[in-house]
Every structure is written in structure tokens, then in C-alpha cells.
Amino acid sequence: MGHLKQALIKQTEKANHILHLADIAHKQSKILCCCKRCGLQKTYHGENLSKHFSSKLSIYEIGPKIRCKSCGTKNIASKAI
């Protein structure tokens, strides 16, 4: 990810109080991930994702790190539920 995009994400997080993976795992919440190409949806537990990814990642940064099992793309949208 480019430096400008990372800076923009951090500014948005500060302004909107974006949840991070550590917050979601602590609250025992889930993350809904939806493939933007084929529409496949999958729900992940925050505790499971925190074992594989950094706890400092925001929920919006998790999506591009997950690969769709149906079509193989990394174009994934994610949100807390």
C-alpha cells in the first residue's frame, strides 16, 4: 500500500474511531467479509483473525489480506457485525 493511502487511512481512523482487530477480538465480535468480484460472503471470529494478522490492523485493512475461496481475488470488503 502506498504511503499516501496509509496516511489517509490513519487520518480516517482517528476521525471516525475505527475499530481495530484487537478491539473486535476483545469484544468477541465477528467480521463479515464480502468478495467484490463474485459476492461470496464469509463471517470470521475476531479471535481467529487475531491469530493470523496483526492486532493493530483496522477492519478495513483486513479485507485486502484475505483471499476469496471461490474466485481467488483479494478484492474483499470487510465490516464488523
HUHU-V382720 format. One record per residue. RES is the residue in one letter. PHI is phi in whole degrees, 0 to 359 (none if undefined). PSI is psi as a letter, one per 20 degrees, with the letter a starting at -180 (999 if undefined). D_FIRST is the distance of its C-alpha to the first C-alpha in Angstrom with 2 decimals. Layout:
res	phi	psi	d_first
RES	PHI	PSI	D_FIRST
RES	PHI	PSI	D_FIRST
This chain:
res	phi	psi	d_first
M	none	q	0.00
G	290	q	3.78
H	297	h	6.61
L	295	g	8.46
K	293	g	6.65
Q	297	g	6.74
A	295	g	10.23
L	295	h	11.20
I	297	g	10.62
K	295	h	12.73
Q	295	g	15.27
T	295	g	15.68
E	298	g	16.20
K	295	g	18.83
A	287	h	20.55
N	255	j	20.72
H	54	l	21.18
I	291	p	18.51
L	285	q	19.54
H	253	r	17.80
L	300	h	18.56
A	297	g	21.28
D	296	g	22.97
I	292	g	23.10
A	294	h	24.48
H	294	h	26.98
K	277	i	28.23
Q	57	l	28.42
S	270	r	26.65
K	240	r	24.98
I	239	p	21.73
L	265	p	22.18
C	246	p	19.64
C	231	p	20.34
C	288	p	19.24
K	282	i	18.65
R	270	g	20.21
C	252	i	23.35
G	88	j	23.75
L	298	p	24.24
Q	243	p	24.15
K	217	q	24.11
T	254	p	24.69
Y	241	q	23.51
H	281	q	25.15
G	300	h	23.08
E	296	h	24.96
N	293	g	24.02
L	291	h	20.27
S	291	i	20.55
K	285	h	22.09
H	257	h	19.10
F	235	r	16.10
S	295	q	15.75
S	288	i	17.94
K	274	i	15.66
L	289	p	13.19
S	280	r	14.01
I	296	h	15.46
Y	282	h	12.84
E	273	i	10.07
I	285	g	12.69
G	309	g	13.13
P	293	i	10.23
K	266	i	11.31
I	256	p	14.86
R	261	p	16.52
C	292	p	19.36
K	282	i	22.68
S	272	g	24.33
C	248	i	22.28
G	88	j	19.54
T	281	r	16.51
K	251	k	13.36
N	269	m	13.61
I	243	p	14.99
A	263	q	15.90
S	225	q	17.04
K	206	q	19.52
A	280	q	22.04
I	230	999	25.64
